[in-house]
Amino acid sequence: MASASSRNPGYSRKAQYTVFTGYLIAGIGALIGAALLAVSLWKPGTFSGLRGAASDVAAPAAQGAAGARAEGQGLIETITGYVRAGSENAKLKNELELARIRLREAEAVAEENRRLRGLLDLRTEEMKPVAVARLIGSTAVSTRRFAYLGAGSDDGVRPGMPVRTARGVVGRVLETGGKSSRVLLLTDSESVLPVRRSTADGRRDVIAFAEGRGDGIIRIRLINLGINPLKEGDVFVTSGAGGFFSPGVAVAVVSEVLPDGALARMISDPAAADYVSVEPIWQPEAVAGAATPIESALGEDENPAE
């Protein structure tokens, strides 16, 4: 006996009606779809209301899904941030410390530029150097502060001539040989140099003496005693008094304020200078009758020939 599935539908009227109904429904569906397609192409806005209604119906579910997705992403980011918090903290601390260092360096450069601009404004003329040479030695164990220059009388160097670097004053020639000279440094205890405060920032002029202490520090002694107007960082330059040094050459910068003056450090460190220049005496006629540098620096009990 044949199975029911293999029987011809023609043998059953009910099966024929079922097949016919299926074809009819499919045909009607195709006609309706074609009609809707034609209408949508002819007038695209015809079904906008239906689309909006469908979107409104689906909106709550879509919002819930979007919220869940956002919460999940936020949770993942929170967990990731917590795990990476330690390394990020250390990185930020390093960056902050580096930024602080760069800020201090920038402030130092700005301050140095301000001082140098002030010094350049004070220089009114340039003097051609007599000689340019190296400092070939210095006193290492003595309480006096001398340096030895690789140029002497054969090069035109004479006692009393100022010695300086590009940054400022180093000292002055004390005595000369044919090929070398001895220089009295500003930090020597017998060195006294008339100076004044640089007024590039508009403050009033201050006259003083820069005296060496023999320990690498310069003592600034004010001529007019009273209220001390000095501040840390003030720059002192040569005043031109005495006739040896031309005015406006950098000498020292204040590092500590005292009741009657200040302690300062040399702007031009002779130990860091490759070459120095020997300049002519600024006003030879003014120093013609004054004591020579040898007499004033060595004293009566020291022999210059030694």
Secondary structure, DSSP 8 states (H G I E B T S, - for coil): ---GGGS-GGG-HHHHHHHHHHHHHHHHHHHHHHHHHHHHHH-TTTTHHHHHHHHHHHHHHHHHHHHHHHHHHHHHHHHHHHHHHHHHHHHHHHHHHHHHHHHHHHHHHHHHHHHHHHHHHH-------SEEE-EEEE-SSSSS-EEEES--GGGT--TT-EEE-SSSEEEEEEEE-SS-EEEEETTSTT-EEEEEE--TTS----EEEEEE-SSS-EEEEESS-SS----TT-EEEE--TTSSS-TT-EEEEEEEEETTEEEEEESS-GGG-S-EEE---S-HHHHSSS--HHHHHH-TTS-TT-
